[in-house]
Amino acid sequence: QVQLVESGGGLVQAGGSLRLSCAASSRTFSSYFMMSWFRQAPGKEREFVAAVTRSGFATYYGDSVKGRFTISRDNAKNTVYLQMNSLKLEDTAVYYCAVVRAWAPGAPATVAYDYWGQGTQVTVSS
């Protein structure tokens, strides 16, 4: 069982920045095929935010965050990050990290993820 623990959420004004972290308990973190961030706002469906592959060189973003958010991973620290800049009110949500341990068919937004974190709240105020 892999535990994923998100941190870094909080309250920020529109236009501000936050960096989320997701620490994994597994020693095999560096071998994980893909690490991703999703979010879910009240009353809305879960939304794909960003994904990064094993090497860290390939990244994918949801349309609503392109150009504002950056995903990265540090395999030495078993951690994936989400740098969020130019935050908007509509970015308010609970943010979850998720992992795909081995290659699986499907796009980052729809592939079957093996583990999920508990989530961290991000609230953007005006």
N, C-alpha and C positions, 0 to 999 in steps of 0.2 A: 504494500500500500504506500502510495506517495502522498505526502502532505504538501499542499501549496498554501502559503500564507502571504496574503496581500497586505501592503501597508502604504502609507503616504497620502491617503485620502484626507479630505477636510473641506473647509469652507474657504472659497476664494472669490474675489470679485471678478466680474466679466473683464476679459482682457489679460487676466493674470495667468500664472503658470503653476503647475504642480508636477511632481514626478512620482509615479507609482512604482512600487517594487513588488516582486513576487518571488519569494524564496522557496525553493524546493528542498524537501528532506532527503531526496535520493542522491546516492553517490554516482549514479549513472546519468545525472542531469545532462552532461555534455553529449551524451549519445541520443538524447531525445530528438526526434525528427522535427517537431515543430512546437513552439510555444506561442500562445496567443492571448489576446485580451478581448473580452466581450463586455458589454454593458447592458443594463436593463433599467429603464426609467419606470416610474409608477404607471401602471395601466398600459404599458407598451411591451411589445415583444423584445426578446433578447436580440441585441444587435452586435454584429461583428465589428470590431474596432481595428485590430492590427494583428499581424502574425510575423514570426521570424523563424527561419529554418535553422537547422543544426549548426551550420557554420557561422550564422549571423549575417551572411552576405545577402541573402534573399529576404526581402520584406514585402509585406502586403498590407494594404490599408483599405478601410471602408471609405466610401466616397465622402461622407460627412466630416471626416477628420484629415483627409489628405492635405498635406502642406502645413498642418498645425501640430500633429502628433508624430512622435518618433519612437519606434520600438527598438530595443536592443537587448542583448543578452550577454552576461558575463559567465562563461562556463566555469571559470575558476571559483566563482562565488555562488554557483548554483542559483543564479538570480536572473530574472528577466525584468526589464524596466519599460515604463511608458512615460516618456516626456510629453507633457501636454502644455502647449503654448496657445496664446490667443483664445483662451477659454470663453465659451459662449454659454448663455443660460441653458440652451438645449443640450449641453454636455452633462447636465446634472443627471446622475444615475448611480447605481451600484456597479462597480467595475469588478470583473472577475477575470482571473487568469486560468488558463487551461493548457493541458499538454497532450500531444500525440506522441507516444513513445516510439513507434516505428511507422515507416511509410504506410499510408493508407490512401485509397483512391478518394478523390473529391477535392473541391476547392477549400481554401482555409476557412471560409465562412460556414461550410457545410460538412466538412469531414467529421468523422466520429472521434470525439475527444475521450481520452482515457480517464483523466482526472480533472477536477475543478477545485478552485479555492472557495473560500467562504465569502469573499467579496469585501470591498472597501467602498465607503460612501464618498462620492464627490458631489459637492453642492456649489454651484456657481450663482452668485448673487449680483444684482444690478447695482 
